Amino acid sequence: MNKFYLARFGFFSLLAIITLVTSAQSINGQIDGRLADSVSGKPIPFATIVIQLPNGQLQAGTNTDQKGVFVLDNVSFGTYQLVISSVGYQTKTRSISLMADKQKLTLALIKLLPITSTLTEVNVIGKKPIVEDKGDHLVYNAAQDITNAGGSAIDVMRKVPMVSIDQTGDLQLRGSSSILVLVNGKPSSAMANNRVNALKQIPASMIKAVEVMTSPGAKYDAEGSAGVINIIMKKAPLGVSGNLNTTAGNVSSRLGGDVSVRREKAAISLSANGYTNRNRYENRIDRTELDDQNNVLLPVSILKQTSTKDNTTFGGYSEFNLEYNPDSTNHLNASASFFGSQIPNNSILSTQLSSASDSVLQSFRRSINSQNKAGNVQLDLGWTKILKKTWVGSENDEFPELSILTQYSQTPDNNNYNLIQTNWLADRPTYLERSTNRSYSDEYTFQTDFVNPFRLTMRHDTLNCKLETGAKVIRRNTGSNYQIKTSSTGLEADYLPEPTQSDVFSYNQSIVSGYASLRTESKQHWQATIGLRFEYTTIQGDFITSNTKINNQYSNLIPNINLSKTINGKHTLKISYSQRLARPLISYLNPYRNYADSKNVQSGNPYLLPEQTHSIELGYSTFSESGLSFSSALFRRQTNNDIQSVTVIDQLGVGVTTPQNIGNNSTYGLNMSVSLSPVKSLNLYANTTISYANLTSPYQRSSGWMANSNLSATYKWPNNVAIQFDSYYTSGQILLQSQTGGWYFYGFAVRKEFMADKKAAIGLNLNNFFTPSLLIRNHNKAPDFDSVNTSILLVNRSIGLTFSYRFGKENDNEWENKKISNDDGKTRKLD
């Protein structure tokens, strides 16, 4: 397939549709008018105006501007029902007629009556709770959590139910890193290739909420054995608005802002953010190589290493969005996002290899200068069409919807290092090494989806249903050009290439998929969702230098089913089954070997197979009028072809770590969360997940318990002052060859809002203020070695001063953009 075929086909097809949509608007008649508050007489901006046929079929719609004026163009002649609605006002309906002999109909001033009781109720309830149980998913309302100010998405994820953060900053959902991560329901190539780095790019202040789905439906790509995490960003409100956010701290600093202009039919927005983050570590490795002699493990060699790191990461992110509504049934959107980062990993590494009798075999010191420069460009183009009803509509008057989406993304990722080695007692460098690894990933996607809501009336019940179908094509072209040069004399002039450690690798992946899903909800409070997804994958790999090729293809049929029942309006029981898939992406596949640490070499594996996971869950949730909510779930997850890093010690005492399909991973667990407000100004939340993992492979087994929990308390003082305490603990992770150490985090924040309409806020965040450093110990074990890795984070205690300013009018009436979600790839954590 031509490299640019899908991109050209998708973009030009969609551009042709857009041209037809915008040019085919016929000139008929026009209806205009103005709305005002019946009590104050002030204009009512951003109200919804809809005209319908007498049978309820939607014909056109719009919104009033800031002066309360509305205009409906290109309206066919006839008699309609004019429906006017706005938040805080009673809905008004009246009959109107537009005649051919008078093409413009100007209505007299329309007055809406305020709903006093509704407004009072909203003021009493106030803001959303921090955590909500929506039945088929949990929602963490990050915008209501004041401790998020000044941090990144990683800081937000630490507080999300069922989610934990490992030592590298990567996400774990119920103990698994195989997660589908979306941003506003769309993919990010940066997130797919290096999730940790991508999460650091997103400011916490821009996140509105985080959704967690442990049993996602068929419309989602089959990726993510543990489930789906969807990060919902704050959207542009009506009118002109913007935000400015800044944070100054000893560990992390940020500066960013956004501005948006939204009118009746068009909207444009721009955001930009930059950050710095400091990491300072000390690491120690004590590893004993073992040999099995007559079922007795005897030591062969002993490796002792110490290293120090002190690095500051720089990064930035920007996004541009453009939206246009030519009429009430068509919505067009385009967006472009950019990010770049420079991640140094400089270190001083001391190594000593000894024999079992304690004689020194090797002793040297390495000064390593390592840089990872990565970036991403992503372009999205979409069209959504609201169609006429084919069946009787559901209670909330939903209409069928067709969407066509296309996306292109490019992700360059360069990893380079230079090292200088000095042997023990030498007075000058004795060895030099230089490595370059230039990888890339180009991705083209075309997707179409159709949603049709309808109602079925039966003898004893009524079902509100939603049928979803769609198809998707993805083409990925990835590759790597890596080369290593060495100087065995320690002199710059003697650098020579190492042909056995250099190659050019290309990898092409094509995925064709289709799905169908049916969701039903009955008057008897039953909910059911059943779905089926089919995916066909073809793979072509080529090691150009060594003339080695890879060819593979496979198909997967992926079902899911969810069933729930609500009793007495407060108690909900649910059971679900889903099957998931995880394809390894370039970070796992790249065969480039990193020799910066000559005793611990890391490499990818282009021969990996996809993971396949079966999940079943039984859940219960309830709530009370006093503000208490409780949810729990028992779950089991069975992953075949589980991908994990495996280390093997070679004859020279070098540990070579590569990702492998180890075999099976069975995880059983229980999750519980509770939220309550004992008094009006105090909100408490706690979440705990306990699980047991059993991993089996042909050459090793591992099992053990895992746990993580978080606790938060928020208190709102008078005069717009709020304080919050937040804590988090994880026991670590059970892997095939290692058990990672546990660690904890706690923080305190105070925030003061001031100025008119609370437009400005200042805050202070204190994290781990009694713990200046953090020690984490990992135990790694295999048939041929036993190792203890100790890491000390030396800048664990942090302080940050935050300031934010909001301008423009705030309104919750937002447009929703549909974007592509390429969530089928398994990403690898990079150290």
C-alpha positions in Angstrom: 0.0 0.0 0.0 1.3 3.4 -0.9 2.6 5.3 2.2 0.3 8.3 1.6 -2.7 6.5 0.2 -4.8 6.4 3.3 -4.0 10.0 4.3 -4.8 11.4 0.9 -8.0 9.3 0.6 -9.2 10.3 4.1 -8.5 13.9 4.0 -9.6 14.6 0.4 -12.8 12.5 0.8 -13.7 14.5 3.9 -12.8 17.8 2.3 -15.1 16.8 -0.6 -17.9 16.1 1.9 -17.3 19.4 3.7 -17.5 21.3 0.3 -20.7 19.6 -0.5 -22.2 20.3 2.9 -21.3 24.0 2.9 -22.2 24.7 -0.7 -25.5 22.8 -0.8 -27.3 25.1 1.6 -30.4 26.2 -0.3 -31.7 29.7 0.1 -35.3 29.5 1.4 -36.7 31.6 4.2 -35.3 33.2 7.4 -36.6 33.4 11.0 -35.1 35.8 13.5 -36.0 37.1 17.0 -34.7 38.1 20.4 -35.0 36.6 23.9 -35.1 38.4 27.2 -35.6 37.6 30.9 -39.2 38.2 31.8 -38.2 39.7 35.2 -35.1 41.8 34.6 -35.6 42.4 30.9 -31.9 41.5 30.2 -31.0 39.6 27.1 -30.6 35.8 27.4 -27.4 34.7 25.6 -26.5 31.2 24.4 -30.1 29.9 24.6 -31.0 26.9 22.3 -33.5 27.6 19.5 -35.0 24.6 17.6 -37.8 24.3 15.0 -39.6 21.0 14.5 -42.3 19.7 12.3 -45.6 18.9 14.0 -44.5 15.2 14.3 -41.4 16.2 16.3 -38.9 15.9 13.5 -36.0 18.3 13.9 -35.6 20.8 11.0 -33.1 23.4 12.2 -31.6 24.9 15.3 -29.2 27.6 16.6 -28.1 29.6 19.7 -28.7 33.2 20.7 -25.8 35.5 20.7 -24.7 37.7 23.6 -27.5 40.1 22.9 -30.1 37.4 22.9 -30.6 37.6 19.1 -31.0 34.4 17.0 -31.2 33.9 13.2 -32.3 30.7 11.4 -31.3 30.7 7.7 -32.3 28.5 4.8 -35.6 27.4 6.4 -38.1 25.6 4.1 -41.5 27.2 4.0 -44.2 25.6 6.2 -45.6 25.4 9.7 -43.3 24.5 12.7 -43.1 24.2 16.5 -40.5 26.7 17.8 -38.9 25.3 21.0 -36.8 27.7 23.1 -34.7 26.5 26.1 -32.0 27.8 28.3 -30.4 26.8 31.6 -32.4 28.3 34.5 -35.5 29.1 32.4 -38.7 27.4 31.6 -38.8 25.9 28.1 -41.3 27.7 25.8 -43.0 26.2 22.7 -45.1 28.1 20.1 -46.4 27.5 16.6 -45.0 29.6 13.7 -45.5 29.7 10.0 -43.0 30.8 7.3 -44.8 31.6 4.0 -43.4 31.9 0.5 -44.8 35.3 0.0 -42.9 36.6 3.0 -39.4 35.0 3.1 -38.3 36.6 6.4 -40.3 36.2 9.6 -39.3 38.5 12.5 -40.8 37.4 15.8 -41.8 39.8 18.6 -39.7 39.9 21.7 -39.8 36.5 23.4 -39.7 36.5 27.2 -38.6 33.5 29.3 -39.7 32.9 32.9 -36.8 32.0 35.3 -37.0 28.8 37.3 -36.4 30.1 40.8 -36.6 26.7 42.5 -34.1 25.2 40.1 -31.6 28.0 40.6 -31.8 27.7 44.3 -31.3 24.0 44.1 -28.1 24.4 42.0 -26.7 26.8 44.6 -27.3 24.4 47.4 -25.8 21.4 45.7 -22.8 23.3 44.5 -20.0 21.5 42.6 -19.8 17.9 41.5 -18.3 15.4 43.9 -14.7 14.4 43.3 -15.6 10.8 42.4 -18.8 9.7 40.7 -20.0 6.1 39.9 -21.8 6.1 36.5 -22.6 2.4 36.5 -20.5 1.3 33.5 -17.6 3.6 34.5 -16.1 5.8 37.3 -15.5 9.5 36.9 -12.8 11.4 38.8 -13.7 15.2 38.5 -10.2 16.6 38.5 -11.5 20.2 38.2 -12.9 19.9 41.7 -9.6 18.8 43.3 -7.5 21.8 44.3 -4.4 19.8 44.9 -4.1 19.3 41.1 -3.1 23.0 40.5 0.4 23.3 39.2 1.0 19.6 38.5 0.9 17.3 35.4 -1.5 14.5 34.3 0.7 12.1 36.3 -0.2 13.9 39.5 -3.9 13.7 38.5 -3.7 10.0 37.8 -2.3 9.3 41.2 -5.8 10.2 42.6 -8.0 8.3 40.2 -9.8 5.2 41.5 -8.2 1.9 40.7 -5.2 3.6 39.1 -1.7 3.4 40.5 1.7 5.0 39.4 4.8 2.9 39.2 8.4 4.1 39.8 8.8 5.3 36.2 5.6 7.4 36.3 3.7 5.0 34.1 0.0 4.0 34.8 -1.2 0.7 36.3 -4.9 -0.2 36.3 -5.6 -2.9 38.8 -2.0 -3.9 38.6 -1.7 -4.0 34.8 0.1 -1.4 32.5 -1.9 -2.6 29.4 -4.3 0.3 29.3 -6.0 2.2 26.6 -5.4 5.9 27.3 -7.5 8.5 25.4 -7.6 12.2 25.5 -11.1 13.6 24.8 -11.8 10.2 23.3 -9.0 10.5 20.7 -5.6 8.9 20.5 -2.2 10.5 20.7 0.8 9.0 18.9 2.9 10.6 21.6 0.9 8.7 24.3 1.2 5.5 22.3 5.0 5.7 21.9 6.0 7.0 25.3 3.0 7.4 27.7 5.1 8.7 30.6 6.5 11.6 28.6 3.1 12.4 27.1 1.4 12.5 30.5 4.1 15.0 31.7 3.1 17.3 28.8 -0.5 17.7 29.9 -1.0 20.4 32.7 -3.3 19.2 35.5 -5.1 22.6 35.4 -6.4 21.7 31.9 -8.0 18.4 32.9 -11.7 18.5 33.6 -12.3 14.8 34.5 -10.9 11.3 34.1 -13.1 8.3 33.1 -12.2 4.8 34.0 -13.8 1.9 32.2 -12.8 -1.7 33.2 -15.3 -3.3 30.7 -15.3 -1.0 27.6 -17.7 -1.6 24.7 -17.1 -2.8 21.2 -16.8 0.8 19.7 -13.4 1.0 21.4 -10.4 -0.5 19.8 -9.5 -3.8 21.4 -6.4 -2.5 23.1 -6.0 -2.4 26.9 -6.4 -5.7 28.8 -7.0 -3.8 32.0 -9.5 -1.3 30.6 -9.8 2.3 29.3 -8.8 5.6 30.8 -10.2 8.7 29.1 -8.7 12.1 30.0 -11.3 14.8 29.4 -9.9 18.2 28.9 -11.7 21.5 29.8 -13.5 22.8 26.7 -13.9 26.3 25.4 -17.2 27.9 26.7 -19.4 30.2 24.7 -18.1 33.7 23.9 -14.6 34.9 24.4 -12.6 33.4 27.2 -9.2 32.3 28.3 -6.9 31.1 31.1 -3.4 31.8 32.3 -1.7 29.4 34.7 1.7 29.5 36.2 3.6 27.4 38.8 7.0 27.9 40.4 8.5 25.1 42.4 11.7 23.5 43.5 11.0 20.3 41.4 8.5 21.3 38.7 7.6 24.6 37.1 5.0 25.4 34.5 3.7 28.3 32.4 0.7 28.1 30.0 -2.5 29.5 28.9 -5.3 29.2 26.4 -7.7 31.6 24.5 -10.9 30.8 22.6 -13.5 32.6 20.7 -16.9 30.9 20.1 -19.7 32.5 18.1 -23.0 31.2 16.9 -21.7 29.0 14.2 -17.9 28.9 14.6 -15.3 28.6 17.2 -11.5 28.8 17.4 -9.2 28.1 20.3 -5.4 28.0 20.9 -3.5 26.7 23.9 0.2 26.5 24.7 2.1 25.1 27.8 5.7 24.6 28.8 7.3 22.8 31.8 10.5 21.8 33.5 10.9 18.9 35.9 13.9 17.9 37.9 14.9 14.3 38.9 17.8 13.5 41.2 18.5 9.8 42.0 21.1 7.5 43.5 20.9 3.9 42.4 22.6 0.7 43.6 22.6 -2.8 42.0 23.8 -6.0 43.8 23.5 -8.9 41.4 24.8 -12.5 41.9 25.0 -14.7 38.8 24.1 -18.3 39.6 24.8 -21.7 38.2 22.7 -24.8 38.9 25.0 -27.7 39.8 23.1 -30.8 40.8 20.1 -28.8 41.9 22.3 -26.5 44.0 22.6 -22.8 43.0 26.2 -21.7 43.3 27.5 -18.2 42.7 29.5 -17.5 39.6 30.1 -13.8 39.7 29.0 -10.8 41.7 28.1 -7.4 40.1 28.1 -4.2 42.2 27.1 -0.9 40.6 26.3 2.6 41.9 25.1 5.5 39.9 24.0 9.1 40.4 21.7 11.2 38.2 20.6 14.8 38.3 18.6 15.9 35.3 16.1 18.5 34.3 13.5 17.7 31.6 12.1 20.4 29.3 8.9 20.1 27.3 6.1 21.9 25.7 2.6 21.3 24.2 0.3 23.3 22.0 -3.1 22.7 20.3 -5.2 24.6 17.8 -8.9 23.8 17.2 -11.3 25.1 14.6 -15.0 24.3 14.6 -17.9 25.3 12.2 -21.6 24.6 12.2 -23.1 25.4 8.8 -26.5 24.5 10.2 -28.0 22.6 13.1 -27.4 19.2 11.6 -23.8 19.5 10.5 -20.7 19.9 12.6 -17.2 20.2 11.2 -14.0 20.3 13.2 -10.3 20.4 12.6 -7.4 20.4 15.0 -3.6 20.3 15.1 -1.5 19.5 18.1 2.2 19.7 18.6 4.6 18.6 21.4 8.3 18.4 21.9 10.5 17.4 24.8 14.2 17.0 25.7 14.8 14.4 28.3 18.4 14.1 29.5 19.5 10.9 31.3 23.0 11.8 32.3 24.7 9.7 34.9 28.0 8.7 36.6 28.1 4.9 36.8 30.7 2.9 38.8 30.9 -0.9 38.0 32.8 -3.7 39.7 32.5 -7.4 38.6 34.0 -10.0 40.9 34.4 -13.7 40.9 32.7 -16.0 43.4 36.0 -16.0 45.3 35.9 -12.2 45.5 38.7 -11.5 43.0 38.1 -8.4 40.9 37.5 -9.2 37.2 36.5 -5.7 36.0 36.4 -2.3 37.6 35.6 0.9 35.8 33.8 4.2 35.9 31.6 5.6 33.1 30.4 9.2 32.5 27.3 8.9 30.3 25.7 11.8 28.5 22.3 10.6 27.2 19.6 12.6 25.5 16.1 11.7 24.3 14.6 14.3 21.9 11.1 13.5 20.9 8.2 15.2 19.3 4.7 14.7 17.8 2.5 16.4 15.2 -1.1 15.3 14.9 -3.8 16.5 12.5 -7.5 15.7 12.9 -10.4 16.4 10.6 -14.0 15.4 11.3 -17.6 15.8 10.1 -20.7 14.8 12.1 -24.2 14.7 10.6 -27.4 14.6 12.6 -29.9 12.5 10.6 -33.7 12.3 10.5 -35.3 9.8 12.8 -35.9 6.4 11.3 -37.7 5.0 14.4 -39.5 6.6 17.3 -37.0 8.6 19.3 -35.9 7.9 22.8 -37.2 9.9 25.8 -34.4 12.6 25.5 -35.2 13.2 21.8 -31.9 11.8 20.5 -31.4 11.7 16.8 -29.3 9.3 14.6 -25.8 10.5 14.0 -23.2 9.8 11.4 -19.6 10.8 11.8 -16.6 10.5 9.4 -13.1 11.1 10.9 -9.6 11.1 9.6 -6.2 11.6 11.3 -2.5 11.8 10.5 0.3 11.8 13.0 4.0 11.8 12.9 6.3 11.0 15.9 10.1 11.3 15.6 12.0 10.0 18.5 15.8 10.2 18.8 17.8 8.5 21.5 21.6 9.3 21.6 24.3 8.8 24.1 28.1 9.3 24.4 30.1 7.7 27.1 33.6 7.9 28.5 35.0 4.9 30.4 38.0 5.0 32.7 39.3 1.7 34.1 40.3 1.4 37.7 43.7 3.1 38.4 43.9 4.5 34.8 44.8 8.2 34.5 42.9 8.8 31.2 39.9 7.4 29.3 40.3 3.8 28.2 37.2 3.3 26.1 34.7 5.5 24.2 31.3 4.7 22.8 28.8 6.8 20.8 25.3 5.6 19.9 22.5 7.1 17.7 19.0 5.7 17.4 16.7 7.6 15.2 13.2 6.2 15.1 10.0 7.4 13.6 6.3 6.5 13.5 3.8 7.7 10.8 0.2 6.9 11.3 -2.9 7.3 8.9 -6.4 6.6 10.0 -9.9 6.7 8.5 -13.0 6.0 10.6 -16.7 6.1 10.2 -19.4 5.6 13.0 -23.2 5.5 13.0 -25.3 5.8 16.1 -29.1 5.2 16.0 -31.2 5.6 19.2 -34.7 4.1 19.2 -37.4 2.8 21.4 -39.1 -0.6 21.7 -42.4 -0.8 23.4 -43.3 -4.3 24.8 -46.2 -5.6 26.7 -44.7 -5.1 30.2 -41.8 -2.8 29.6 -40.3 -0.1 27.3 -36.7 -0.3 26.1 -34.7 2.7 25.2 -32.0 1.4 22.8 -28.9 2.7 21.1 -27.4 0.8 18.1 -23.8 1.7 17.3 -21.9 0.5 14.2 -18.6 1.5 12.6 -15.5 0.7 10.6 -11.9 1.8 10.8 -8.7 1.5 8.9 -5.2 2.2 10.4 -1.9 2.2 8.6 1.3 2.5 10.7 4.8 2.9 9.2 7.5 2.8 11.8 11.2 2.3 11.8 14.6 2.8 13.3 18.1 3.6 12.1 20.6 2.8 14.8 24.4 2.8 14.8 27.1 2.4 17.4 30.7 3.5 17.1 33.5 2.7 19.6 37.0 3.6 20.4 38.9 0.8 22.2 41.9 3.1 22.8 39.9 5.8 24.5 41.0 8.3 21.8 38.5 10.4 19.7 40.5 9.8 16.6 40.1 6.0 16.8 36.3 5.8 16.6 35.2 2.9 14.4 31.6 1.7 13.6 30.3 -1.6 15.0 28.5 -3.4 12.1 27.0 -6.1 14.4 25.4 -3.4 16.5 24.0 -1.3 13.7 21.0 -1.8 11.4 18.1 -0.1 9.6 14.7 -1.5 10.7 11.3 -0.8 9.1 7.9 -2.1 10.4 4.5 -1.6 8.7 1.2 -2.5 10.3 -2.3 -2.4 8.8 -5.5 -2.9 10.8 -9.0 -3.2 9.4 -11.8 -3.4 11.9 -15.6 -3.2 12.2 -18.0 -3.3 15.2 -21.6 -3.4 16.2 -23.0 -2.7 19.7 -26.5 -2.5 21.2 -27.3 -0.8 24.5 -30.7 -1.1 26.1 -32.3 0.5 29.2 -35.7 -0.5 30.5 -38.3 1.1 32.7 -37.7 -1.7 35.1 -34.1 -0.4 35.6 -32.3 -3.0 33.7 -29.4 -2.0 31.5 -27.7 -4.3 29.0 -24.9 -3.8 26.4 -23.8 -6.4 24.0 -21.1 -5.9 21.3 -18.9 -7.6 18.9 -15.7 -6.3 17.2 -13.7 -7.8 14.4 -10.1 -6.8 13.7 -7.7 -8.0 10.9 -4.0 -7.2 11.2 -1.2 -7.6 8.7 2.5 -7.0 9.6 5.6 -6.5 7.5 9.1 -6.0 9.0 12.4 -5.6 7.3 16.0 -5.5 8.7 17.5 -3.9 5.7 21.2 -4.3 6.7 21.0 -7.9 7.7 18.4 -8.7 5.0 15.9 -10.3 7.5 12.2 -10.0 7.0 9.0 -10.5 9.1 5.6 -11.3 7.7 2.5 -12.1 9.8 -1.3 -11.7 9.8 -4.0 -12.6 12.2 -7.7 -11.9 12.9 -9.5 -11.4 16.2 -13.2 -11.6 17.1 -13.7 -9.6 20.3 -17.0 -9.8 22.2 -18.2 -7.9 25.3 -21.4 -7.9 27.4 -22.5 -5.8 30.4 -25.7 -6.4 32.4 -26.8 -4.3 35.4 -29.9 -3.9 37.6 -30.8 -1.0 39.8 -33.0 -1.8 42.9 -35.1 0.8 44.7 -33.3 3.5 42.8 -30.2 3.3 45.0 -28.6 -0.1 44.7 -27.0 -1.3 41.5 -25.6 -4.8 40.7 -23.7 -5.5 37.5 -21.8 -8.3 35.8 -19.6 -7.9 32.7 -17.4 -9.9 30.4 -14.9 -8.5 27.8 -12.1 -9.6 25.7 -9.2 -7.3 24.9 -6.1 -7.2 22.7 -2.7 -5.4 23.0 -0.4 -5.1 20.0 3.2 -4.1 20.8 4.3 -0.7 19.3 7.7 0.6 18.2 9.0 1.1 21.8 8.6 -2.7 22.3 9.6 -3.8 18.7 12.7 -1.7 18.0 15.6 -4.2 18.1 18.1 -1.4 18.9 20.4 -2.3 21.8 21.3 0.2 24.4 24.9 -0.5 25.7 25.2 2.6 27.9 25.4 0.3 30.8 27.6 -2.5 29.4 26.5 -4.9 32.2 22.8 -4.2 31.7 21.8 -4.1 28.0 18.3 -3.3 26.9 16.7 -4.2 23.6 13.3 -4.5 21.8 11.9 -7.6 20.2 10.3 -7.4 16.7 8.9 -10.9 17.0 6.4 -10.2 19.7 2.9 -11.5 19.4 -0.2 -9.5 20.7 -1.5 -10.1 24.2 -5.0 -11.5 24.5 -7.0 -10.9 27.7 -10.3 -12.2 29.1 -11.9 -10.2 31.9 -15.0 -10.8 34.1 -16.3 -8.4 36.8 -19.0 -8.4 39.4 -19.9 -5.1 40.9 -22.1 -3.4 43.4 -22.7 0.4 44.1 -25.1 2.4 46.2 -25.7 5.9 47.5 -27.7 7.9 50.0 -29.3 11.3 50.2 -26.9 12.3 52.9 -24.0 12.3 50.4 -22.6 8.8 51.1 -21.7 6.7 48.0 -20.0 3.3 47.9 -18.9 1.1 45.0 -17.1 -2.2 44.9 -16.1 -4.8 42.3 -14.7 -8.4 42.2 -12.7 -9.0 39.1 -10.6 -11.7 37.3 -8.3 -11.0 34.4 -6.6 -13.8 32.3 -3.9 -12.6 29.9 -2.4 -15.0 27.4 0.9 -14.1 25.6 1.6 -11.7 28.4 4.4 -9.3 27.4 7.0 -8.6 30.1 10.7 -7.7 30.3 12.9 -10.8 30.7 16.6 -10.6 31.7 19.1 -13.3 30.8 22.8 -13.3 32.0 25.2 -14.3 29.2 28.7 -15.9 29.6 30.3 -12.5 30.1 28.1 -11.6 33.1 26.0 -9.2 31.0 22.3 -9.0 31.7 20.4 -8.6 28.4 16.8 -7.5 29.0 14.2 -7.8 26.2 10.3 -7.9 26.1 9.0 -11.5 25.7 5.7 -13.3 25.5 6.2 -15.0 28.8 3.0 -17.1 28.9 -0.1 -16.5 31.2 -0.9 -13.9 33.8 -4.0 -14.5 36.0 -5.0 -11.7 38.3 -7.9 -11.7 40.9 -8.9 -8.8 42.9 -11.3 -6.5 44.8 -11.8 -2.8 44.5 -13.7 -0.6 46.9 -14.3 3.2 47.0 -16.3 5.3 49.3 -17.2 9.0 49.4 -19.0 11.0 52.0 -19.7 14.5 53.4 -20.2 14.3 57.2 -20.7 18.1 57.2 -21.6 20.5 54.4 -18.0 21.9 53.9 -16.1 18.6 54.3 -15.7 15.9 51.7 -13.9 12.6 52.3 -12.9 10.0 49.7 -11.1 6.7 50.0 -10.3 4.0 47.4 -8.5 0.6 47.8 -7.6 -2.1 45.3 -6.3 -5.5 46.5 -5.3 -8.2 43.9 -3.4 -11.4 43.6 -1.3 -12.1 40.5 -0.1 -15.6 39.3 2.3 -15.6 36.4 3.5 -18.7 34.6 6.0 -19.3 31.8 7.9 -22.3 30.5 11.0 -21.4 32.6 9.7 -19.5 35.7 6.7 -18.8 37.9 5.9 -15.8 40.1 2.9 -14.9 42.3 2.0 -12.5 45.1 -0.4 -9.9 46.5 -0.6 -6.3 45.4 -2.4 -3.3 46.9 -2.8 0.4 46.4 -5.0 3.0 48.1 -5.6 6.7 48.2 -7.3 9.0 50.7 -8.3 12.6 50.3 -10.1 15.2 52.4 -11.3 18.6 51.3 -12.6 21.4 53.5 -14.1 24.7 52.2 -13.5 27.7 54.5 -15.4 30.9 54.2 -14.1 33.7 52.0 -13.4 31.3 49.1 -10.6 29.5 50.8 -10.2 25.7 50.5 -7.7 23.2 51.9 -7.1 19.6 50.9 -5.0 16.7 52.1 -4.2 13.8 49.7 -2.3 10.6 50.2 -1.4 7.6 48.1 0.2 4.2 48.8 1.2 1.3 46.6 2.8 -2.0 47.6 4.5 -2.4 44.3 4.0 -4.8 41.4 4.4 -8.5 40.9 6.2 -9.4 37.7 7.6 -12.6 36.3 11.2 -11.8 37.4 10.8 -9.1 40.0 8.7 -7.7 42.8 8.9 -3.9 42.8 9.1 -2.1 46.1 6.3 -0.1 47.6 6.2 3.6 48.1 3.9 6.4 49.3 3.0 10.0 48.5 1.2 12.7 50.5 0.4 16.3 49.9 -1.3 19.4 51.3 -2.8 22.3 49.3 -4.5 25.6 50.1 -6.2 27.7 47.5 -7.7 31.2 47.7 -10.0 32.6 45.0 -10.4 36.3 44.6 -11.5 39.2 42.3 -14.9 39.5 40.8 -16.5 36.2 39.8 -13.5 34.4 41.4 -11.5 35.0 38.2 -8.1 34.7 40.0 -6.7 32.2 42.4 -3.5 31.6 44.2 -2.4 28.4 45.8 0.3 26.6 47.7 1.2 22.9 47.3 3.4 21.0 49.8 4.2 17.4 48.9 6.0 14.9 51.1 7.1 17.7 53.4 8.3 15.3 56.1 10.1 13.0 53.7 13.0 14.7 51.8 14.1 11.5 50.1 12.4 8.2 49.2 14.0 4.7 49.1 12.5 2.0 46.9 14.0 -1.5 46.8 13.2 -4.0 44.0 14.0 -7.7 44.2 14.7 -9.4 40.8 15.1 -13.2 40.6 15.5 -15.8 37.9 17.1 -19.2 37.6 20.4 -17.7 36.7 20.6 -14.6 38.9 19.4 -12.9 42.1 19.5 -9.1 42.2 18.5 -6.3 44.6 18.1 -2.8 43.0 17.9 0.1 45.3 16.8 3.6 44.2 16.8 6.8 46.3 14.8 9.8 45.0 16.7 12.7 46.5 14.2 15.5 45.7 11.1 13.8 47.0 10.0 16.9 49.0 8.5 19.6 46.8 6.8 23.0 47.1 4.9 24.9 44.5 3.3 28.3 44.3 0.5 28.5 41.7 -1.4 31.4 40.2 -4.3 31.3 37.7 -6.4 33.9 36.0 -9.5 33.4 34.0 -11.0 36.0 31.7 -14.2 36.1 29.6 -17.6 34.6 30.3 -17.9 31.2 31.8 -20.6 28.9 30.4 -21.1 25.1 30.5 -22.8 25.0 27.0 -20.0 23.3 25.1 -19.6 21.6 21.7 -18.4 18.1 21.6 -15.9 17.1 18.9 -15.6 13.6 17.7 -12.1 12.4 17.1 -10.4 9.2 16.3 -9.2 6.9 19.1 -6.3 4.7 18.0 -6.0 2.7 21.2 -4.9 -0.7 20.0 -1.2 -0.6 20.8 0.8 -1.7 23.9 3.5 0.8 24.9 6.7 0.2 26.7 8.0 2.1 29.6 11.4 3.7 28.9 13.8 4.3 31.7 
